[in-house]
């Protein structure tokens, strides 16, 4: 009995201290808004923040609080107190106090019949553990601003924003509507689709996703028959689209705060998960395959999923499955230089180079392949540029010519010169096998400035588009 008396006295002193707070000059408030955090608790169902009503119009308001995650079970109580600020006397009054049962139910308050002006309300939630008579904490909602006007001001426009565009199943967020003009009296109503993934408060826009569900939601706000929508991904991962060869970035969104651990998986068509080595952060980024043929490009329609482990609570969550969609450039698919050869030569004696031209043995590991799925006007042009052979320390260089045998016709590459190799009309796929290139040869010219060592050269392959002359004139 003495404990409860002490508890009531403590609560009474706390309320007295709260009601005597000096309001903020800009926006009066009883206490600093707590917002909501999974680990610390707070208001996970906030009331509307800016409302304009007529003098005789009634506005039902709701607020819901949740305690910190470490306090669970039925042995808890919560008391909601609604406060109204009086500007003429510079004080707060207690409008309603309710002991809420069950604890997951929101508190309701009806604002009505006030003279024109601006009013401020705020909700306080105090949590207790009945099992040990332990005080858990006090939370404050954001300040509710109510503008009371004497005439109707219809809404002319509306927009919707979401603080989080993606959520994990079972988590919540708050949709926000911006209505013009700011002093409109048109009420905002909320809806969500599909309804089997999440629920939304039709008056406040508070969204609660359902555990074990995933999908894409459309959140809609309506005022005076004008509507606006926003997209919410439930599952923490959004689909991505890039052109072939572009860099794609997947990022986990909407995860709770804390020290989290991640593991990315690739999802097969049959649902099998394959862990991606080294992908253990909140972001997965890689460069996609350059093939313009979306039917055969291995990156098109790849699917990913993330496992999130929270060490603090030892919980494991899985995001929704997100898909990588490759898109064609605005001008359509472009030719792709799918493969080019790497050349290897046999060692050459320095004395041979100092005395005469040398034709060392030449080996080719693969051919040349250009894929062009078209269709488009014009043609493509393949060129190559051979650099000099340069020693490892960069002090010496040798001039050389590379003769490529393409369809038994020799094409000679000179050092530091760009040489056309082949050209075809758009939509033509062109392939030269490594066997066809094995008849090619390399000539290294005589040089007195040479020493033993390793020399290397590079070939710069260039694939360019040539417009159709007729279309170029138009």
Secondary structure, DSSP 8 states (H G I E B T S, - for coil): -HHHHHHHHHHHHHHHHHHT----SSS--SS----EETTTEEEEE---SEEEEETT--EEEEEEEE--TT--SS-EEEEEEEEEEETTTTEEEEEEEEEESSTTS-EEEEE----SEEEEEEEEEEEEETTTTEEEEEEE---EEEEEESS-----EEEEEES-SEE-TT-EEEEEEEEESTT-----EEEEESTTTEEE-TTT-EEEE-TT--EEEEEEEEETTEEEEEEEEETS---EEEETT-EEEEE--S--SS-EEEEEEEE-TT--EEE-TT--SSEEEEE----S-TTT-TTTTEEEEEEEEETTTTEEEE---EEEEEE--TT----EEEE---EEE----HHHHHHS-B---EEES--EEEE-----SSEEEEEEEE--EEETTSS-EE-EEEEEEETTEEEEEEBT-EEEEEEEETT--EEE-HHHHTT-EEEE---SS--SS-EE--EEEEEEEE--HHHHH-
